[in-house]
Amino acid sequence: MIKKTFILIAFVTSSLLLSAQKYVGGDISLLPTYEEHGAKYLDKDGNAITGGMLNYMKAQGWNAMRVRLFVDPSKASAAHKGEGVRQDLAYVKALGKQIKDAGLQFMLDFHYSDTWTDPGKHSTPSSWTSTDPDVLAQTLYQYTKDCLDELNKAGATPDFVQPGNEITYGMLWPTGHCYPDGGNYGSGTFANFAKYLTAGIKAIREVCPKAKVVVQTELSKAQNVTNFYKTLKQFTNDYDVIGLSYYPYYHGTLNTLNSLLNTLEAAYPDKKIQIVETGYYHAWYPDNATFPISTFPKWPATDDGQLQFTKDLIATLNQHTSVDGLYWWFPEANEYGLNWETQRVTDNWYNASLFDNQTGKAMQALYELKTFAPEGTGIEAVQAAGATDKHWYTLDGRSLSDKPATKGIYIHGSHKVVVR
């Protein structure tokens, strides 16, 4: 039984405001490779960044990092390896531990494939040879469980876990291929997909009970997103966070995003919402963009344009109380200082990163992201919800699912509480 000693000094409720913790950071899955290859990272003024990139990003107000995990990336195509597919379990354990040791939140993104997964592709891992959905579900469950066990042992326990990446059209194709409205896609069914998803969630709940489960879709069509979560509810509601990918050049204007957020907040008041992938180009706007750059007159493909996109995105997100997470995808991309023949990390520059591949300097948007989750968002200015609020919170304002089992000082019923 947990012994509790209540500190007698309560919060002064007239001057204190308890607010939800918010998370801001990036998917930094290739950062160790860039650092190993010797990429030169500079701050916006051209000074060399020392002390490691994780510490630098933390100093700029970032508090969370996302990392992808493939089953066997050695089996990926040469083209996909050239795009950054390399994150096996050993790689993720090492990077996850660095993230946790830096005092940052860690989001783990299971791809359940040997290579990239997204709305256009979800190949089943080459070693998962069965076509029986029950066997595949058990394989996925055991794989998820084993990976999380290994991460726990390595000191890299994730705080958020995605059982699948951009799963708007299911996963483990062809058997788990489906339409967001529940329709079958060839031999694939939504029921099969839901079987795979719930198997992953089951493993997460068992091995990492404190982790939040994130179900991620992408915004190519807002109706697909709303249809997906509506259909999913027929099979399970056992997840915590609606995760969205939003890239304006593929997904449209902020009005589109804002309207979707309104719809999701009204339909799922019990869920948090996070933008788990976003980005915008600071150079060389993509030729294959669904929405041409003329769609965004305020956001030219420049340092200033990328900054303005970031400001406008954050202003939109901060209108929504359910939105508590924002992650920039691939912010670490930086080929500056690398020999292109022998040291390069990717086969093509990614110019929506937060560093300039030509100069190594940080973009202005890197420093702007902290305004989504300013210092102290967990407990901004103090006011408890009152003694009737029986939730448990950490001192930085993160809500806990139950009484904490770890010794420390927490918030409960508007008081500081020592758990011994």
Stockholm file with secondary structure:
# STOCKHOLM 1.0

chainA/1-420         MIKKTFILIAFVTSSLLLSAQKYVGGDISLLPTYEEHGAKYLDKDGNAITGGMLNYMKAQGWNAMRVRLFVDPSKASAAHKGEGVRQDLAYVKALGKQIKDAGLQFMLDFHYSDTWTDPGKHSTPSSWTSTDPDVLAQTLYQYTKDCLDELNKAGATPDFVQPGNEITYGMLWPTGHCYPDGGNYGSGTFANFAKYLTAGIKAIREVCPKAKVVVQTELSKAQNVTNFYKTLKQFTNDYDVIGLSYYPYYHGTLNTLNSLLNTLEAAYPDKKIQIVETGYYHAWYPDNATFPISTFPKWPATDDGQLQFTKDLIATLNQHTSVDGLYWWFPEANEYGLNWETQRVTDNWYNASLFDNQTGKAMQALYELKTFAPEGTGIEAVQAAGATDKHWYTLDGRSLSDKPATKGIYIHGSHKVVVR
#=GR chainA/1-420 SS CCCEEEEEEECCTTTCBCCCCCEEEEECTTHHHHHHHTCCCBCTTSCBCCSCHHHHHHHTTCCEEEEEECSCGGGSCHHHHTTTCCCCHHHHHHHHHHHHHTTCEEEEEECCSSSCCBTTBCBCCTTCCCCCHHHHHHHHHHHHHHHHHHHHHTTCCCSEEEESSSCTTBSSBTTTBBCTTSCBBTTBCHHHHHHHHHHHHHHHHHHCTTSEEEEEEECSCHHHHHHHHHHHTTTCCCCSEEEEEECHHHHCCHHHHHHHHHHHHHHCTTCEEEEEEECCCSSSCCTTCSSCGGGCTTCCSSHHHHHHHHHHHHHHHTTCTTEEEEEEESTTCCCTTCCTTTTCSSSSCCTTSSBCTTTCBBCHHHHHGGGGSCTTSTTSSBBCSCTTCCCEECTTCCEESSSCCSCEEEEETTEEEEEC
#=GC SS_cons         CCCEEEEEEECCTTTCBCCCCCEEEEECTTHHHHHHHTCCCBCTTSCBCCSCHHHHHHHTTCCEEEEEECSCGGGSCHHHHTTTCCCCHHHHHHHHHHHHHTTCEEEEEECCSSSCCBTTBCBCCTTCCCCCHHHHHHHHHHHHHHHHHHHHHTTCCCSEEEESSSCTTBSSBTTTBBCTTSCBBTTBCHHHHHHHHHHHHHHHHHHCTTSEEEEEEECSCHHHHHHHHHHHTTTCCCCSEEEEEECHHHHCCHHHHHHHHHHHHHHCTTCEEEEEEECCCSSSCCTTCSSCGGGCTTCCSSHHHHHHHHHHHHHHHTTCTTEEEEEEESTTCCCTTCCTTTTCSSSSCCTTSSBCTTTCBBCHHHHHGGGGSCTTSTTSSBBCSCTTCCCEECTTCCEESSSCCSCEEEEETTEEEEEC
//
